């Protein structure tokens, strides 16, 4: 299989949210010809200013692209974009490659592989691990499942957007690994929230507690920045609470299917869901998943920390 390099293939990208838009810009920066589609025309117009062509619909994008990439919200959105009569599989030519980057269930990923194969379309599930900042800088980690030859052919695309990329196995292996990663992300944040509250109740200065904790070996890089923002009560969404909630549900559904007991994950999901319900009831702005720290402080009767004043 030929290398999927910028001078060899045309790309199509569907789903220009926080991650997708940044990945699309990286591909343009690496001289790929790129057409884009999103249900929100404003998002496509932003990418168009960076040199992307805008497809009028999914069918048009699929028919003109050699490689289709997508970064969508959930399983339902992925199935809709690919499997419906006006979707990718209906419009794509045999030989088209799909790199599906959404966080979905391994079951959905395996389903896409099977549906694509019927039309001569090869699919890799390529789950993303990393923040929006990592996406901007091109230092994501990619977790893939599918054909090894296709994985190797897609390396020029991976290198444009990621620091490292791994093939985990067959169809669904990439998304399975993403659930493993996000289990640690979500449960780790809940453990940090509980530990911080313990320190506050014991009389430690909150600001100093968070500062020192972030310097210890027990805090993963993915959590360190959360502590800095929590110090000023900044829970603006880098990874929204609702998406972590969705991922918890995927994780626990997969665990139930495989008869795996995950008590710590279940407890973390409970607090996550509680905070999400409170936000929705109060019609609050969207929050980062690290807002579980604030929730644990509230449950402990600790007064909320006020955001730092804006400086001119």
C-alpha positions in Angstrom: 0.0 0.0 0.0 1.3 3.5 -0.9 2.2 6.0 1.8 -0.6 8.4 2.5 1.6 11.4 2.2 0.6 15.0 1.2 1.6 14.6 -2.4 -0.2 11.3 -2.8 -3.7 11.7 -1.3 -6.6 14.1 -0.8 -8.1 14.1 2.7 -11.6 14.7 3.9 -12.3 15.7 7.6 -15.7 15.5 9.4 -16.2 16.9 12.8 -14.5 20.3 13.6 -15.0 20.5 17.3 -12.2 21.4 19.8 -10.0 18.5 18.8 -11.0 18.0 15.2 -10.5 21.6 14.2 -7.0 21.6 15.6 -6.1 18.4 13.9 -7.4 19.7 10.6 -5.2 22.8 10.9 -2.2 20.6 11.5 -2.9 18.6 8.3 -3.2 21.8 6.3 0.1 23.1 7.8 1.7 19.9 6.5 0.4 20.7 3.0 -2.4 18.1 2.7 -5.2 18.9 0.4 -8.2 18.9 2.8 -11.9 19.2 2.4 -14.1 19.6 5.5 -17.6 19.1 6.7 -19.4 20.0 9.9 -23.1 20.5 10.7 -22.1 23.9 12.0 -21.2 26.0 8.9 -19.3 28.5 11.1 -16.8 25.9 12.0 -16.1 25.0 8.4 -15.6 28.6 7.5 -12.9 29.0 10.1 -11.0 26.1 8.7 -11.6 27.4 5.2 -9.6 30.5 6.1 -6.6 28.2 6.6 -6.9 26.7 3.1 -9.5 23.9 3.4 -12.2 23.3 0.8 -15.7 23.1 2.2 -17.9 20.2 1.2 -21.6 20.8 0.9 -22.5 17.5 2.4 -21.0 14.2 3.7 -21.6 12.4 0.4 -19.6 15.0 -1.6 -16.7 14.8 0.9 -16.7 11.0 0.8 -16.7 10.8 -3.0 -13.8 13.2 -3.5 -11.5 12.1 -0.7 -8.9 9.3 -0.8 -8.7 9.3 3.0 -11.6 10.2 5.3 -10.9 11.3 8.9 -13.6 12.0 11.5 -13.6 13.2 15.1 -17.2 13.0 16.4 -19.0 13.2 19.7 -20.3 9.8 20.3 -21.3 6.3 18.9 -24.6 7.6 17.6 -23.0 10.4 15.6 -20.4 8.0 14.2 -23.0 5.5 13.1 -25.1 8.3 11.5 -22.1 9.8 9.6 -20.9 6.5 8.2 -23.8 4.0 7.9 -26.8 6.1 6.9 -28.0 6.2 3.2 -26.3 9.6 2.7 -23.2 8.8 4.8 -19.6 8.0 4.1 -19.9 4.4 3.1 -22.6 5.2 0.6 -20.5 7.9 -1.1 -16.9 6.7 -0.8 -15.2 4.9 -3.7 -13.7 1.4 -3.2 -10.1 1.8 -2.0 -11.0 4.8 0.2 -9.3 4.7 3.6 -11.1 5.7 6.8 -9.2 6.9 9.9 -11.9 7.2 12.6 -10.7 9.2 15.6 -13.7 9.5 17.9 -13.9 8.0 21.4 -16.5 5.3 20.9 -17.1 1.8 22.0 -14.9 -1.0 20.6 -18.1 -2.6 19.4 -18.9 0.4 17.2 -15.4 0.5 15.9 -15.6 -3.2 14.9 -19.0 -2.5 13.3 -17.4 0.2 11.1 -14.6 -2.1 10.0 -17.1 -4.7 8.9 -19.4 -2.2 7.1 -16.5 -0.6 5.3 -15.1 -3.9 4.1 -18.3 -4.6 2.3 -17.7 -1.6 0.0 -13.9 -2.1 -0.3 -13.2 0.5 2.3 -10.5 -0.1 4.9 -11.0 1.4 8.4 -8.6 2.1 11.2 -9.9 3.1 14.6 -7.4 5.8 15.7 -8.4 7.1 19.1 -6.8 10.3 20.4 -5.1 10.7 23.7 -4.1 14.3 24.6 -5.4 17.8 25.2 -6.4 20.6 22.9 -3.0 22.1 23.5 -1.3 18.9 22.4 -3.5 18.9 19.3 -2.4 22.4 18.4 1.3 21.5 18.9 1.0 18.2 17.1 2.1 16.1 20.1 -1.0 13.8 20.5 -0.7 10.1 21.2 -2.7 8.0 18.7 -4.1 4.5 19.6 -4.9 2.5 16.5 -6.7 -0.8 15.8 -6.8 -2.5 12.4 -4.6 -3.6 9.5 -0.9 -3.3 10.1 -0.1 -2.4 6.5 -2.6 0.4 6.5 -1.2 1.6 9.9 2.2 1.9 8.3 0.9 3.6 5.2 -0.9 6.2 7.3 2.2 7.2 9.3 2.8 10.5 7.4 -0.7 11.6 8.5 0.0 10.5 12.1 3.3 12.3 12.1 1.6 15.5 11.1 -0.6 15.5 14.2 1.0 13.3 16.9 4.2 12.8 18.8 3.7 9.0 18.9 1.3 6.4 17.5 0.7 2.8 18.4 -1.0 -0.2 16.8 -2.7 -2.1 19.5 -4.2 -5.0 17.5 -7.2 -5.7 15.3 -10.4 -3.7 14.8 -11.6 -2.0 18.0 -8.2 -2.3 19.8 -7.5 1.5 19.5 -10.8 2.5 21.1 -10.4 -0.2 23.7 -7.1 1.3 24.7 -8.6 4.7 24.8 -11.1 3.5 27.4 -8.2 2.1 29.4 -6.5 5.5 29.3 -9.6 7.5 30.1 -10.3 5.2 33.1 -7.1 6.4 34.6 -7.8 10.0 33.6 -11.2 10.1 35.2 -10.6 7.9 38.3 -7.2 9.7 38.8 -9.0 13.1 38.9 -11.5 11.8 41.4 -8.7 10.5 43.6 -6.9 13.8 43.4 -10.1 15.6 44.4 -10.5 13.5 47.5 -6.9 13.9 48.5 -7.0 17.7 48.1 -10.1 17.9 50.2 -8.5 15.8 52.9 -5.5 18.2 52.9 -7.8 21.2 53.2 -9.8 19.7 56.0 -6.5 18.9 57.8 -5.7 22.6 57.7 -3.3 22.9 54.7 -3.3 26.1 52.8 -5.2 25.3 49.5 -2.9 27.2 47.2 0.2 25.8 48.7 -1.3 22.3 48.8 -2.1 22.4 45.1 1.3 23.9 44.2 3.3 21.3 46.0 1.1 18.4 45.0 1.5 19.2 41.3 5.3 18.9 41.8 5.2 15.3 43.2 5.8 12.1 41.2 2.2 10.9 41.8 0.6 13.5 39.6 0.4 12.6 35.9 1.1 15.3 33.3 -2.6 15.2 32.3 -3.6 16.1 35.8 -0.9 18.7 36.6 -2.4 21.5 34.6 -5.8 20.8 36.3 -4.3 21.7 39.7 -2.9 25.0 38.4 -6.4 26.0 37.1 -8.2 24.7 40.2 -6.0 27.0 42.3 -8.0 29.9 40.9 -11.2 28.0 40.5 -10.9 27.9 36.8 -12.9 24.9 35.4 -13.3 26.2 31.9 -13.6 23.1 29.6 -10.5 21.7 28.0 -12.1 18.2 28.3 -15.7 18.8 29.1 -17.4 17.1 32.0 -20.1 15.8 29.7 -17.6 14.0 27.5 -15.9 12.4 30.5 -19.3 11.3 31.6 -19.9 9.7 28.2 -16.6 8.0 28.4 -17.3 6.7 31.9 -20.5 5.2 30.5 -18.6 3.5 27.7 -16.0 2.1 30.1 -18.6 0.7 32.5 -20.7 -0.7 29.7 -17.6 -2.5 28.3 -16.8 -3.7 31.8 -20.3 -5.1 32.3 -20.1 -6.9 29.0 -16.8 -8.6 30.0 -17.9 -9.2 33.6 -15.2 -6.9 35.0 -15.8 -5.4 38.4 -14.6 -1.7 38.6 -15.7 -0.3 41.9 -13.4 2.7 41.9 -14.5 3.7 38.4 -18.2 3.3 39.4 -17.6 5.7 42.4 -15.8 8.2 40.2 -18.6 8.1 37.7 -21.2 8.7 40.4 -19.5 12.0 41.4 -19.0 13.0 37.8 -22.6 12.4 37.0 -23.7 14.3 40.2 -21.7 17.4 39.2 -23.0 17.2 35.6 -26.6 17.0 36.9 -26.0 20.0 39.2 -24.6 22.1 36.3 -27.5 21.2 34.0 -30.0 22.0 36.8 -28.4 25.4 37.5 -27.9 26.0 33.7 -24.2 26.7 34.3 -21.7 27.1 31.5 -20.0 23.9 30.4 -17.3 22.8 32.9 -14.1 20.8 32.7 -14.1 17.3 34.1 -11.8 18.5 36.8 -14.8 20.2 38.4 -15.3 17.1 40.5 -12.7 18.8 42.8 -15.1 21.6 43.4 -17.9 19.1 43.9 -15.9 17.3 46.6 -15.2 20.6 48.3 -18.8 21.4 48.3 -19.7 18.1 49.9 -17.1 18.7 52.5 -18.5 22.1 53.3 -15.5 24.0 52.0 -16.3 27.4 50.7 -15.7 27.9 47.0 -12.5 29.6 45.9 -13.1 32.8 44.0 -11.5 33.2 40.5 -8.4 35.4 40.4 -9.3 39.0 39.3 -8.5 39.8 35.7 -5.4 42.0 35.1 -5.2 44.7 32.5 
